[in-house]
């Protein structure tokens, strides 16, 4: 009987000491991992009696991206497996490049053609072409001189009644035709000496700019047949397999980003005044007593009903405010997307500390 009394006395004494330590904060301060398991208060209640800390529950949120090609084509290679870690810039997949290589070569040829045309117009006509135009003009002028002489002779003969009117008209027609040819030849000679018009040269220069832009577009499309990782992360799923015809923008895989790692939690309206952006807090996962440190970066301006996955039956009608903590470090990627965690905010911490 005495032994039973002694055991009861010792248990009462231990309970009293633990209660005192809990009330004064020593249990939380030196054994936070134990405090997490002993605390059984409601969802949004302070987890100690002195009110210096606020305990919340939430879930880890890690962003995902769905990388895809900017061009369409046949998928030739996939260079990753599900669960594989990749670094930013790593090659993930390759499309068949042949159609885009052909288009690039075509644009290169068109650019060479446009540049050659611009050089020709900028330099003007060759000396040989100018001399040819001079010779053409001289030849027409000589023919015109002969036609003028023939016409005068025919006019005298017609005045004497030696020839019919038809012969005189034929001589006049030949003379007029050669006059027109001389005018045309002299205009061609003048144009040849002056070179191409300014507008023609500017149009040729614009054609070169257009060809260069089309070549850059073709080269960009060719480069886009290789898909690189946009950031560090882990491959979650392979959406397609080699041989598939994919369209531009179609996801090739799902990539879980390594950063940022955030925790989404909810705080009741009565505790909202105790939460500020920049507050630091400890994040605990159920499988480890070691905390992760984070900082409050977002407090929702709108109230919402408590999500079912993070509340008890008696809190389903409570209005709460969503907050996000950005986790400073996640060594070994121990925090996983969707993982339930416990958040302990330090009320008396200054923002940024």
Steps between C-alpha positions, in 0.01 A plus 500: 500500500783734583666426165181594316481830686863572421444431130193724493692777675786475250259509203319803642833673558623428146172623353523819704859563387413438136199729530717775648763458231229509235346813646832683525601404149803288588352188346441679174831684506730205565291209375287637214466157347336367817273802529362428155377157607369604841304797371135401443329840477259595227619588152561873534567535874831620646711202587634638826363699782719811468370582151844559349450243225219397272451148376344430161463203273545501124640328195814533293454655156766465232437641155496294186565588138399315184788550252412482132649586161423831332480318166326187382656184364585136562652426841839337437652470849407515868804530723347458844313253716232556760648594837823624343655821631581758233684830511406820325607480136519120480382356168166326553372411152575542128272528196594378152702801372510415126196708389632801689852457362357505145307816573810664646703416187225644280501824692878520477478474120230768482711728715801455271282582201363816665848618599631449147212702359570782746868509407408522132263790554737684733787486252291603197554384141834361386723706263436247227125558528550878481716465188237274346231760565717770339555284193128431473425872517763584238366230268146635518623855448691398187193327363293808574744726315472274198122498526490880520710524180277248322188690599631829364593331172157343474333832571684665208414217264135509608490876440624435145238229451768234457372267775160413643374622837542155648880513469511832682277369779722193546808718537323720755386195700852358516637834610241536782555144618876555526445824689298308762767229521766766552302654784466158664870418454610832650268445803645151550852643479418766760351241736800274453739781588299605809452146631191355670241718667530562874165332556621184325813488716293548816263221392799271444633585848159425652497164321834420666360592843200277439718208392719543808196498729364189330836330543507586871149360531606178328807470724287563809256231394789260447638579846152444645515136391706451819315529830702603806404494867377846605616454859641250748248236594380142487320329211160383618352346184580438133195617310601376152745249355745513205329480161202706607401795281473791743356845446647829612439552871402138570645385836779247474541436872410633844788659691488565874712807573764484770426859605305672636362270770197651672260403774133590480331538837188669636450734794172590666373854507564529872871420445541695173625811679792300638630403156708741292702468178861432581430296814724199536372161597597137542358234274483142626428183308352199679793271425775722641544724806741730316338830399516684170506878522269713291371855464143621455481656157129518424180553698178469305274808511192278466342265751404145404361191663754268654607233247381154598840340476648716778226543760285315748128442486415793730696749289347434160285812516775732627631779276877511475771683308759328286867574556814380324843441646803479279733232630860622510669164441382150419808277534463164334161601364341358812194722475275354231211657316173458691670380818313600820716710732475693824591869501603683817521876454700714740271788586766722654740463206560813295439476124816403322670357812 
